[in-house]
Each structure stands twice: as C-alpha cells, then as structure tokens.
C-alpha cells in the first residue's frame, strides 16, 4: 500500500471513530468530572490526549489496532483519577470504561485490548532496549506517548504541579521530582520515535519549556517561576474548579503570572 493510500486510510479511520465515539465519550467524561474536580486531568486533558494521538496515528500509520480503539482509550485513560489520585489509577479507569460499555450495551472491536491499554497506560518504567518499530504498533505504547505529550510545555507545568501537590509533595522537592519524571518521558519518546526527527524537534521545544521553568526554581528559590508555582498551589488549595477559572485569576496577578495564564490559554 502506497503512502497516499495509507494516509487516506488513517484519515477515514479517524473520521469514522470521531463520528461514532467522540461525542458520547466526551459527554460521559464531562459528567464524571462534574463531581470530581481535578483540572490537570479533566475532560480537556482527555481531548488533548486524543489530539496528540491523532498526530501519532498520522505519523506512524499503525495497522495492528484502529483509530477507534485509540480514541476510546484516550478518552478514558485518566478517568480513574476521579476515584484515586495514585499512580495506580489505571485500574479504576479500566473499571469506569467497562461500566460505560455495560450501561450503553455496546462492545467495540478489541475491547479487552482497549481496557488493558487503559489500565497500564501510566506504567512509566520504560525499557531502553524496547524495539521501537514494533512498539509503535502497540496500542498501549501510542496511548502512553499521547498522554506524555500533554505533560510538556506550559500546560505540562500546570498539570504536573497540580497532581504532585495532590499527592502530597512539598514545594521545595516538587521541581526536581517533576524534572526526573519528565526526563524519563522524553527519553522514552526519543528512543521510541528516533526515526521521526521533525516530530521530536517539535516536542523537544515543548519539553524544554517545562525543563527550563523548573530548573530556574531550583537555581533561584526567589525566582518569578517559584512565585508562579506558589500561585498554582494557593489557587488549587482554594479549589479552583477549571483551567478557565485559573486563567481568569492569572489575569489579576503580576506580569509573569498573567503571561503564564496567557500561555496556558493558547495551549488549552
């Protein structure tokens, strides 16, 4: 099959998957997070993950799983955080996805594969000897990468900060903890997608935004970046209910915080 026909195949799969599943899964996700506010992993994160997943589908053009399977996995992978904020929330996400299909009395093709990818999407102990060509034909790998891509840039700064504060990390140790985790994610990206230079350059720029931000805090505890991190912590403690609300509050602060809010808005 030539390149054009492969691209056409992927575009048709994406269009069909979205027409069948995007609205119904999005509505379910919205309802779920109405009761459980967690702005870093809410419905908008699931939509951004699907957006990154589409970029990966067009890049890799896998033939061992469908766009439908990746869309469903993208829209449910972090729903378990509405139950548990732990690193092992994938099992709860799996249960929520199973419940959704039981209630709707629908069974997509390859449901068990979808559920396994959801359950294990946050396994971040990457193997450096992983066969990158074969792994890109794996649903869990592409879901994992799509999820990771939303951890970079300004939106990643916000998302990492919220979930790490929620897990009880103190502000003085949080920057290094985030840098360590983000480095694992980006290294995995470099290994798995080593043949796709333009893609890697694009997302290295986004990774560098996050890395520079937290390195500045480590180097200077009185930096403007530290003040932004304190602002995030304070607003989360005040139970800001959405990223939109946080952006509005950023506009009322100093130049650096309001600029951070504008950057979030562009990526949101």
DRENDO-1510 file (C-alpha; in Angstrom, 1 decimal, always signed):
<recs>
REC; n; res; u; v; w
REC; 1; UNK; +0.0; +0.0; +0.0 .
REC; 2; UNK; +1.5; +3.4; -1.0 .
REC; 3; UNK; +1.9; +6.4; +1.3 .
REC; 4; UNK; -1.1; +8.3; +0.0 .
REC; 5; UNK; -3.5; +5.4; +0.4 .
REC; 6; UNK; -2.2; +4.8; +3.9 .
REC; 7; UNK; -2.8; +8.4; +4.8 .
REC; 8; UNK; -6.3; +8.2; +3.3 .
REC; 9; UNK; -6.9; +5.0; +5.4 .
REC; 10; UNK; -5.9; +6.7; +8.6 .
REC; 11; UNK; -8.0; +9.8; +7.9 .
REC; 12; UNK; -11.1; +7.7; +7.2 .
REC; 13; UNK; -10.5; +5.7; +10.4 .
REC; 14; UNK; -10.1; +8.9; +12.4 .
REC; 15; UNK; -13.3; +10.5; +10.9 .
REC; 16; UNK; -15.3; +7.3; +11.5 .
REC; 17; UNK; -14.1; +6.9; +15.0 .
REC; 18; UNK; -14.9; +10.5; +15.9 .
REC; 19; UNK; -18.3; +10.4; +14.4 .
REC; 20; UNK; -19.2; +7.2; +16.3 .
REC; 21; UNK; -17.4; +7.7; +19.7 .
REC; 22; UNK; -16.1; +11.3; +20.4 .
REC; 23; UNK; -19.4; +13.0; +21.4 .
REC; 24; UNK; -20.6; +10.1; +23.5 .
REC; 25; UNK; -17.3; +9.5; +25.4 .
REC; 26; UNK; -16.8; +13.3; +25.8 .
REC; 27; UNK; -20.2; +13.7; +27.4 .
REC; 28; UNK; -19.6; +10.8; +29.8 .
REC; 29; UNK; -16.3; +12.3; +30.8 .
REC; 30; UNK; -17.8; +15.7; +31.3 .
REC; 31; UNK; -20.4; +14.3; +33.6 .
REC; 32; UNK; -17.8; +12.3; +35.5 .
REC; 33; UNK; -15.6; +15.3; +36.2 .
REC; 34; UNK; -18.5; +17.5; +37.2 .
REC; 35; UNK; -18.5; +15.6; +40.6 .
REC; 36; UNK; -14.7; +15.2; +40.9 .
REC; 37; UNK; -12.7; +18.3; +40.1 .
REC; 38; UNK; -9.1; +17.8; +39.0 .
REC; 39; UNK; -8.2; +20.4; +36.4 .
REC; 40; UNK; -4.9; +18.7; +35.3 .
REC; 41; UNK; -6.6; +15.5; +34.3 .
REC; 42; UNK; -10.2; +16.6; +33.4 .
REC; 43; UNK; -12.0; +16.3; +30.1 .
REC; 44; UNK; -9.8; +18.8; +28.4 .
REC; 45; UNK; -6.7; +16.6; +29.1 .
REC; 46; UNK; -8.5; +13.6; +27.5 .
REC; 47; UNK; -9.3; +15.7; +24.4 .
REC; 48; UNK; -5.7; +16.9; +24.2 .
REC; 49; UNK; -4.5; +13.4; +24.5 .
REC; 50; UNK; -6.8; +12.4; +21.6 .
REC; 51; UNK; -5.4; +15.3; +19.6 .
REC; 52; UNK; -1.8; +14.1; +20.2 .
REC; 53; UNK; -3.0; +10.5; +19.4 .
REC; 54; UNK; -4.2; +11.7; +16.0 .
REC; 55; UNK; -0.9; +13.3; +15.3 .
REC; 56; UNK; +0.8; +9.9; +16.2 .
REC; 57; UNK; -1.7; +7.9; +14.0 .
REC; 58; UNK; -0.9; +10.1; +11.0 .
REC; 59; UNK; +2.9; +9.8; +11.7 .
REC; 60; UNK; +3.2; +6.1; +12.4 .
REC; 61; UNK; +0.2; +4.7; +10.5 .
REC; 62; UNK; -0.3; +1.6; +12.6 .
REC; 63; UNK; -2.1; -1.5; +11.2 .
REC; 64; UNK; -2.4; -3.6; +14.3 .
REC; 65; UNK; -5.1; -1.5; +16.0 .
REC; 66; UNK; -7.6; +1.0; +15.0 .
REC; 67; UNK; -8.2; +4.8; +15.5 .
REC; 68; UNK; -11.4; +3.7; +17.2 .
REC; 69; UNK; -9.5; +1.8; +19.8 .
REC; 70; UNK; -7.0; +4.6; +20.4 .
REC; 71; UNK; -9.8; +7.2; +20.7 .
REC; 72; UNK; -11.7; +5.2; +23.3 .
REC; 73; UNK; -8.5; +4.6; +25.3 .
REC; 74; UNK; -7.6; +8.3; +25.1 .
REC; 75; UNK; -11.0; +9.4; +26.4 .
REC; 76; UNK; -11.0; +7.0; +29.4 .
REC; 77; UNK; -7.3; +6.6; +30.4 .
REC; 78; UNK; -7.3; +9.1; +33.3 .
REC; 79; UNK; -10.9; +8.9; +34.4 .
REC; 80; UNK; -9.8; +6.7; +37.3 .
REC; 81; UNK; -8.3; +9.8; +38.9 .
REC; 82; UNK; -11.8; +10.8; +39.8 .
REC; 83; UNK; -11.6; +7.8; +42.3 .
REC; 84; UNK; -7.9; +7.7; +43.2 .
REC; 85; UNK; -5.1; +10.2; +42.8 .
REC; 86; UNK; -2.4; +7.4; +43.0 .
REC; 87; UNK; -0.1; +6.3; +40.2 .
REC; 88; UNK; -2.1; +3.1; +40.0 .
REC; 89; UNK; -5.3; +4.8; +38.9 .
REC; 90; UNK; -5.4; +2.9; +35.6 .
REC; 91; UNK; -7.3; +0.0; +37.2 .
REC; 92; UNK; -10.0; +2.4; +38.2 .
REC; 93; UNK; -10.0; +3.9; +34.7 .
REC; 94; UNK; -10.5; +0.4; +33.3 .
REC; 95; UNK; -13.5; -0.2; +35.6 .
REC; 96; UNK; -15.1; +3.1; +34.6 .
REC; 97; UNK; -14.7; +2.2; +30.9 .
REC; 98; UNK; -16.1; -1.2; +31.4 .
REC; 99; UNK; -19.1; +0.3; +33.2 .
REC; 100; UNK; -19.7; +2.8; +30.4 .
REC; 101; UNK; -19.9; +0.0; +27.8 .
REC; 102; UNK; -22.1; -2.2; +30.1 .
REC; 103; UNK; -24.6; +0.7; +30.5 .
REC; 104; UNK; -24.6; +1.6; +26.8 .
REC; 105; UNK; -24.8; -2.1; +25.9 .
REC; 106; UNK; -22.1; -1.5; +23.3 .
REC; 107; UNK; -19.0; -3.6; +22.6 .
REC; 108; UNK; -16.3; -2.0; +20.3 .
REC; 109; UNK; -13.9; -4.3; +18.5 .
REC; 110; UNK; -11.0; -5.3; +20.6 .
REC; 111; UNK; -12.5; -4.1; +23.9 .
REC; 112; UNK; -10.1; -6.2; +26.0 .
REC; 113; UNK; -7.1; -4.6; +24.2 .
REC; 114; UNK; -8.5; -1.2; +24.9 .
REC; 115; UNK; -9.1; -2.0; +28.6 .
REC; 116; UNK; -5.5; -3.3; +29.0 .
REC; 117; UNK; -4.0; -0.2; +27.4 .
REC; 118; UNK; -6.1; +2.0; +29.7 .
REC; 119; UNK; -5.2; +0.0; +32.8 .
REC; 120; UNK; -1.4; +0.1; +32.1 .
REC; 121; UNK; -1.1; +3.5; +30.3 .
REC; 122; UNK; +0.7; +5.1; +33.2 .
REC; 123; UNK; +3.4; +2.4; +33.5 .
REC; 124; UNK; +6.5; +4.7; +33.2 .
REC; 125; UNK; +9.3; +2.2; +33.9 .
REC; 126; UNK; +10.4; +2.2; +30.4 .
REC; 127; UNK; +12.8; -0.4; +28.9 .
REC; 128; UNK; +15.6; +1.2; +27.0 .
REC; 129; UNK; +16.1; -1.9; +24.8 .
REC; 130; UNK; +12.5; -1.7; +23.7 .
REC; 131; UNK; +12.0; -2.5; +20.0 .
REC; 132; UNK; +10.8; +0.9; +18.8 .
REC; 133; UNK; +9.5; -0.2; +15.4 .
REC; 134; UNK; +7.3; -3.0; +16.9 .
REC; 135; UNK; +6.3; -1.0; +20.0 .
REC; 136; UNK; +4.7; +1.7; +17.7 .
REC; 137; UNK; +2.3; -1.0; +16.5 .
REC; 138; UNK; +1.1; -1.4; +20.1 .
REC; 139; UNK; -2.0; +0.4; +21.3 .
REC; 140; UNK; -0.7; +0.9; +24.9 .
REC; 141; UNK; +2.6; +2.5; +23.6 .
REC; 142; UNK; +0.8; +5.1; +21.4 .
REC; 143; UNK; -1.6; +5.9; +24.3 .
REC; 144; UNK; +1.3; +6.3; +26.6 .
REC; 145; UNK; +3.1; +8.6; +24.3 .
REC; 146; UNK; +0.0; +10.7; +23.5 .
REC; 147; UNK; -0.6; +11.1; +27.3 .
REC; 148; UNK; +3.1; +12.0; +27.8 .
REC; 149; UNK; +2.9; +14.7; +25.2 .
REC; 150; UNK; +0.4; +16.6; +27.3 .
REC; 151; UNK; +2.9; +16.7; +30.1 .
REC; 152; UNK; +5.2; +19.2; +28.3 .
REC; 153; UNK; +5.2; +23.0; +27.8 .
REC; 154; UNK; +3.1; +25.4; +29.9 .
REC; 155; UNK; +0.1; +23.1; +30.2 .
REC; 156; UNK; +2.5; +20.4; +31.5 .
REC; 157; UNK; +3.8; +22.8; +34.2 .
REC; 158; UNK; +0.3; +23.2; +35.4 .
REC; 159; UNK; -0.7; +19.6; +35.1 .
REC; 160; UNK; +2.4; +18.2; +36.8 .
REC; 161; UNK; +2.2; +20.8; +39.6 .
REC; 162; UNK; -1.4; +20.1; +40.5 .
REC; 163; UNK; -1.2; +16.3; +40.6 .
REC; 164; UNK; +2.1; +16.3; +42.5 .
REC; 165; UNK; +0.7; +18.8; +45.1 .
REC; 166; UNK; -2.4; +16.5; +45.3 .
REC; 167; UNK; -0.1; +13.5; +46.0 .
REC; 168; UNK; +1.4; +15.4; +48.9 .
REC; 169; UNK; +4.8; +16.6; +47.5 .
REC; 170; UNK; +6.1; +19.8; +49.2 .
REC; 171; UNK; +7.0; +22.8; +47.0 .
REC; 172; UNK; +10.7; +22.5; +47.8 .
REC; 173; UNK; +11.1; +19.0; +46.4 .
REC; 174; UNK; +8.5; +19.2; +43.7 .
REC; 175; UNK; +10.6; +20.8; +40.9 .
REC; 176; UNK; +13.3; +18.1; +41.0 .
REC; 177; UNK; +10.6; +15.3; +41.2 .
REC; 178; UNK; +8.9; +16.7; +38.1 .
REC; 179; UNK; +12.2; +17.1; +36.2 .
REC; 180; UNK; +13.1; +13.4; +37.0 .
REC; 181; UNK; +9.7; +12.1; +35.8 .
REC; 182; UNK; +9.6; +14.4; +32.7 .
REC; 183; UNK; +13.1; +13.3; +31.7 .
REC; 184; UNK; +12.0; +9.6; +31.7 .
REC; 185; UNK; +9.1; +10.5; +29.5 .
REC; 186; UNK; +11.1; +12.4; +27.0 .
REC; 187; UNK; +13.9; +9.9; +26.9 .
REC; 188; UNK; +11.3; +7.2; +26.1 .
REC; 189; UNK; +10.0; +9.4; +23.3 .
REC; 190; UNK; +13.4; +9.8; +21.8 .
REC; 191; UNK; +14.0; +6.1; +21.8 .
REC; 192; UNK; +10.6; +5.0; +20.5 .
REC; 193; UNK; +10.3; +7.7; +17.8 .
REC; 194; UNK; +14.0; +8.0; +16.9 .
REC; 195; UNK; +13.2; +7.8; +13.2 .
REC; 196; UNK; +10.9; +10.9; +13.3 .
REC; 197; UNK; +13.3; +13.8; +13.6 .
REC; 198; UNK; +10.8; +16.7; +12.9 .
REC; 199; UNK; +8.3; +15.3; +15.4 .
REC; 200; UNK; +11.0; +15.0; +18.0 .
REC; 201; UNK; +12.3; +18.5; +17.4 .
REC; 202; UNK; +8.8; +19.9; +17.8 .
REC; 203; UNK; +8.2; +18.2; +21.1 .
REC; 204; UNK; +11.7; +18.8; +22.4 .
REC; 205; UNK; +10.9; +22.5; +22.2 .
REC; 206; UNK; +7.8; +21.9; +24.4 .
REC; 207; UNK; +9.8; +19.7; +26.8 .
REC; 208; UNK; +12.4; +22.4; +27.1 .
REC; 209; UNK; +9.8; +24.9; +28.2 .
REC; 210; UNK; +8.9; +22.7; +31.2 .
REC; 211; UNK; +12.6; +21.8; +32.0 .
REC; 212; UNK; +13.7; +25.5; +31.9 .
REC; 213; UNK; +10.9; +26.5; +34.2 .
REC; 214; UNK; +11.6; +24.1; +37.0 .
REC; 215; UNK; +15.4; +24.4; +36.6 .
REC; 216; UNK; +15.1; +28.2; +37.3 .
REC; 217; UNK; +13.2; +27.4; +40.5 .
REC; 218; UNK; +16.0; +25.1; +41.6 .
REC; 219; UNK; +18.7; +27.6; +40.8 .
REC; 220; UNK; +16.8; +30.5; +42.4 .
REC; 221; UNK; +14.2; +29.9; +45.1 .
REC; 222; UNK; +13.1; +33.5; +44.7 .
REC; 223; UNK; +12.6; +33.4; +41.0 .
REC; 224; UNK; +9.4; +34.5; +39.3 .
REC; 225; UNK; +8.9; +30.9; +38.3 .
REC; 226; UNK; +8.8; +29.9; +42.0 .
REC; 227; UNK; +6.1; +32.6; +42.5 .
REC; 228; UNK; +4.1; +31.1; +39.7 .
REC; 229; UNK; +4.4; +27.7; +41.4 .
REC; 230; UNK; +3.2; +29.2; +44.7 .
REC; 231; UNK; +0.3; +30.8; +42.9 .
REC; 232; UNK; -0.7; +27.4; +41.4 .
REC; 233; UNK; -0.5; +25.8; +44.9 .
REC; 234; UNK; -2.6; +28.6; +46.5 .
REC; 235; UNK; -5.3; +28.5; +43.8 .
REC; 236; UNK; -5.6; +24.8; +43.9 .
REC; 237; UNK; -5.9; +24.9; +47.7 .
REC; 238; UNK; -8.7; +27.4; +47.1 .
REC; 239; UNK; -10.4; +24.7; +44.9 .
REC; 240; UNK; -10.3; +26.4; +41.5 .
REC; 241; UNK; -12.7; +24.3; +39.5 .
REC; 242; UNK; -11.4; +24.6; +36.0 .
REC; 243; UNK; -8.4; +25.7; +33.9 .
REC; 244; UNK; -10.6; +28.5; +32.6 .
REC; 245; UNK; -11.1; +29.8; +36.1 .
REC; 246; UNK; -7.4; +29.6; +36.8 .
REC; 247; UNK; -6.6; +31.6; +33.7 .
REC; 248; UNK; -9.0; +34.3; +34.7 .
REC; 249; UNK; -7.3; +34.5; +38.1 .
REC; 250; UNK; -3.9; +34.7; +36.4 .
REC; 251; UNK; -5.0; +37.9; +34.7 .
REC; 252; UNK; -5.5; +39.6; +38.0 .
REC; 253; UNK; -1.9; +38.9; +39.1 .
REC; 254; UNK; +1.5; +40.4; +38.1 .
REC; 255; UNK; +3.0; +40.3; +34.6 .
REC; 256; UNK; +4.7; +37.0; +35.0 .
REC; 257; UNK; +1.7; +35.1; +36.3 .
REC; 258; UNK; -0.7; +36.8; +33.8 .
REC; 259; UNK; +1.7; +35.8; +31.0 .
REC; 260; UNK; +1.8; +32.2; +32.3 .
REC; 261; UNK; -2.0; +32.3; +32.1 .
REC; 262; UNK; -1.9; +33.5; +28.5 .
REC; 263; UNK; +0.4; +30.7; +27.6 .
REC; 264; UNK; -1.9; +28.2; +29.2 .
REC; 265; UNK; -4.8; +29.6; +27.3 .
REC; 266; UNK; -3.0; +29.2; +24.0 .
REC; 267; UNK; -2.3; +25.6; +24.7 .
REC; 268; UNK; -5.6; +24.8; +26.4 .
</recs>
